């Protein structure tokens, strides 16, 4: 199946959020789109409900994360409310053997990739820098350095090419990251080596307090063609459009077309992280406008219009979401901090004489508390 | 055994590593048809093809970040940074990604990346082409840092670095590229001294002179010169500066009781500072004198016509040897003046 090379606008400002490819309108009405429609021809009511279910669970995990942080159980949380369609829709387009490099906010991507309850909280709780083994779910540890992972995805994709495999690598980053050198270098490398990589730019309008207008005067998707990379600007709150666009992009990469770029235009409804106060830099009206474009309400409306959203289904999803919320909470509260000596583990893959000496000295120091710990019935 | 320049010896080491392991690939700027600006990768493109000898765009962070992705995929990338001063754009990827991914993923992801850096001065180069950035990398947990001083080590330690499952920053002194030496290209890595082991380059009994890289040759010259004055200097080529082989260092310090460290990198918070702090902690009771550093000055690397004043030479080393032996020395005054001496104002405006 072919696809237009680009739907990239050429003159619109980057802040125009309506100049996007869309399959479901904010009111839930299905919109025909000749290029995107064929990519989701198989999505029936069941499949649409499944997308809705994933988004609902992701929202519930996110809500639980914020609550746990407010209750002092997590040091920090980076909410993704409002971005569920972008994350679930795009992530669903990958095969399980593709390899995805997410940023720290990709809760929905990690959920789709197979992360378990503890994976969502233990890093923010400070128990480990990452919890899942990347090779178990073919997903890299969420990246905190802005845009660094775009290059990792390209390197991985180059390796796919060298191996003669038909996998695809994916890189997720935000609008702010497109200002970083690494993202631009990643596009140069990807294009030059025709690497099978898909870049997903989640344009959520804000990089902490910096609006996208500080990062871009031109639609971000419009940059990719300059690197020789076809791109598509899509409504990031429309899960069907995200899935369709991403299926095109992934297919393009998998079938030898080289890299592709998706800009999903969405909105971060909450703060950048729980340490942030968005009321200082954006007004209520803007948030309210975006609330009218809610990705879950939109699919619910579409399904209701088709008489495919029953109370039973709503209850099932609510119950399943609550189970996820409870599991996340339980994983957080039952976390056991590892023994102190383990801070030295895995710094190196092979023994390092200098660190071995420090480990020995610290172990001896800890041993000095052994009697005290035993008396208190615990261990350090 | 065969006589080879260091550049050719490294080239042969790369060739052997690539032939032995199909997962080894090299990437960098101008390394393909040109064979690298120092010709270190000469002939590799013809032998191994463009999928294993990769001419990259001119973007150091891009090279390093792509290497991270390749390592994720199971490759063992050998990255060439064209010149020492060009490593800084890749610094973020090296210290935040290459160094930390194994730790971050609790050992699930390995980063067996070798970062080759043509290194340091003495070749009359332009600005940014003579830097000694080793301390930045030594300070970063997760990296191993080695510096070679002769063609044999250059060959074997490179193969060891590539075989290591840890990332290794591998410094190759530019001013030794054309120095020849005996190299056993078929040396089995299992029979070679481990990469982390220091080498006693010259035995001596009066002073331990610690150094690495191109400075080893200067240290050896100083030891030869000192012999005329009846001073016996033990020269230790550290080879690895993270980790440092303190067993070898301490054995020498216990024997001589006197320590001089020399490197051409700047002094403040440099490798010499670390060496002396560790030696002082571990061997204080064996020391007969305060250890002394002979280093590059704490200045930006000077223009080529002035670099000889920056690089520690034989005389500055001998001056330091005189100092630790409490012999009269004329080249340098006291390092720190006391407030009463009237020279305090020269130190930190007297506010020290």
Interface residues (C-beta under 8 A of the other chain):
Chain A: X99 X101 X128 X129 X130 X133 X134 X135 X140 X141 X145 X148 X150 X151 X152 X153 X154 X155 X156 X157 X158 X159 X160 X161 X162 X163 X169 X181 X182 X185 X186 X188 X189 X192 X345 X346 X347 X348 X349 X350 X352 X353 X354 X355 X357
Chain B: X25 X51 X52 X54 X56 X57 X59 X61 X62 X64 X65 X66 X67 X68 X69 X70 X71 X72 X73 X74 X75 X89 X92 X93 X96 X97 X100 X101 X102 X103 X104 X105 X106 X107 X108 X109 X110 X112 X141 X142 X144 X164 X165 X166 X196 X242 X243 X244 X245 X246
